[in-house]
Amino acid sequence: MAGVLSRYRLETAGSGEQAIESVLRSPPDLILLDVRLPGMDGYETCRRLKRMDCAADIPIIFFTGLRDAEDEALGFALGAVDFISKPIRSAIVSARVQVHLELKAARDALQKIALSDGLTGIANRRHFETRAQAEWNRALRNGSPLSLIMVDVDHFKAYNDYYGHQAGDECLKSIAASLSAGVRRAADVVARFGGEEFVCLTPELSHDDAIALAQRLRMDIGRLSMPHARSETTGHVTASFGLATMAPDLVGCFVWQDLLTKADQALYQAKRAGRDRVVALEIPSGQGLMPRDSVFVPPQAQMSVPFRPT
């Protein structure tokens, strides 16, 4: 088999358990799976792989000496994309592997287009909302904090009016690249939320660390030194940041959109207080979402505001 597939990088496993561990370590582009394996058979291995987020979309081809149509039907029902009968014929294996790798590459490309913002190339709002729900569910299971940062480019309409829409597009692309470079963990998400608004989702990051991240992102944008002759804040492009952090629980009856609402409120406070700053809200677990008094934020400062329902 190794000779037939010598042009590909192969990772082998001697059992279903080892295969799952290998996929968790480094998800491949394609899985070739024998139906008969020691211990956990190929069908159960396939079933478990398809339940894993990192493997759900990986095509699986079964090798089998079984001739029963019901066996093939079971494999397809579990998520396999193809069956190759034993004895193995090199030309058949090579051709089918190539076809399914090409199909996966095409699907991946289409998915990237569907989930990416056409202008900046970062995640779009649809992708962000999908990830936000998944990370909210994970935080709920683990009792871990989840932070959401909303970013708004200051006086962007004035920038567009003065420099033109093409320059405005380049400005947004530069800010998207800056945010993406500043948010380094694989679990974090940076997305264009709409217009001149961006959003960053940071799982398992403490409130203080999330504030430090937002402040660093704000300064990174300032260091781009993009001139803004019509800014009422400074002579270059800046951005305002609203941050909300909470550890979801069943008592508070929150949904992830509530975290977005609080981050948006923090962003509003940052803009009202003079822009080019970070305002943060920390929402204690078990609290309901109730109206709260507005908070004054001193100029050129960041502020962390505890959320206190009234």
ZINOR-V918627 format. One record per pair of residues at least 12 apart in sequence whose ideal C-beta (glycine too) atoms are under 6 Angstrom apart, sorted by the first residue. I is the first residue (numbers start at 0). GAP is how many residues later the second one is. D is the distance in whole Angstrom. If there is no record, write none. Layout:
i:gap:d
I:GAP:D
I:GAP:D
This chain:
i:gap:d
3:86:5
3:89:5
3:90:6
14:22:6
14:23:5
14:24:5
15:21:5
15:24:3
15:29:3
18:26:6
22:32:5
26:27:5
28:72:6
28:75:6
29:29:5
29:70:6
29:71:6
30:27:6
30:29:5
31:29:5
32:27:6
32:29:6
33:29:5
34:27:6
34:29:4
45:14:6
45:32:5
46:31:5
49:29:4
58:22:4
58:41:5
58:45:6
59:20:5
60:21:5
61:13:5
61:18:5
61:21:5
62:21:5
64:21:4
80:19:6
81:14:6
114:12:4
116:75:4
118:50:6
119:52:6
119:53:5
119:56:4
119:72:5
121:54:5
121:58:6
121:68:5
121:70:6
122:66:6
122:68:4
124:68:6
127:61:6
127:63:4
127:71:6
130:58:5
131:69:6
131:124:5
132:123:6
134:68:5
135:112:6
135:120:4
138:109:5
139:108:4
142:104:6
143:60:5
144:100:6
144:102:5
145:57:6
146:55:5
146:58:5
146:63:4
146:98:4
147:53:6
147:96:5
147:111:5
147:115:5
148:51:4
148:65:5
148:92:6
148:94:5
149:49:5
149:92:4
149:113:4
149:114:6
149:117:5
150:47:4
150:88:5
150:90:6
151:45:5
151:88:5
151:115:6
152:43:4
152:86:5
153:79:5
153:84:5
153:85:6
153:86:6
153:121:4
154:76:5
154:77:6
155:40:4
157:72:4
158:69:6
161:68:5
170:55:6
173:50:6
174:46:6
177:42:5
177:43:6
178:19:6
178:38:6
181:35:5
181:38:5
182:17:6
186:16:5
187:14:5
188:12:4
206:38:4
206:75:5
209:33:6
209:35:5
210:69:5
210:93:6
213:27:5
213:29:5
213:64:5
214:63:5
214:87:6
217:23:5
217:60:6
220:18:5
221:16:6
232:42:5
232:43:5
237:38:4
239:30:4
239:31:5
239:35:5
240:37:4
241:21:5
241:24:3
241:25:3
241:28:6
241:37:6
242:23:6
242:37:4
243:15:5
243:18:4
243:19:4
243:22:6
243:37:5
244:37:5
245:37:4
246:38:5
248:36:5
250:35:4
251:34:5
251:35:6
257:31:5
261:19:5
265:13:4
265:15:5
268:28:6
272:24:4
273:25:5
276:25:6
277:24:4
278:18:5
278:24:5
279:24:4
280:24:5
280:26:5
281:24:5
282:24:4
286:22:5
287:21:6
289:19:4
289:20:6
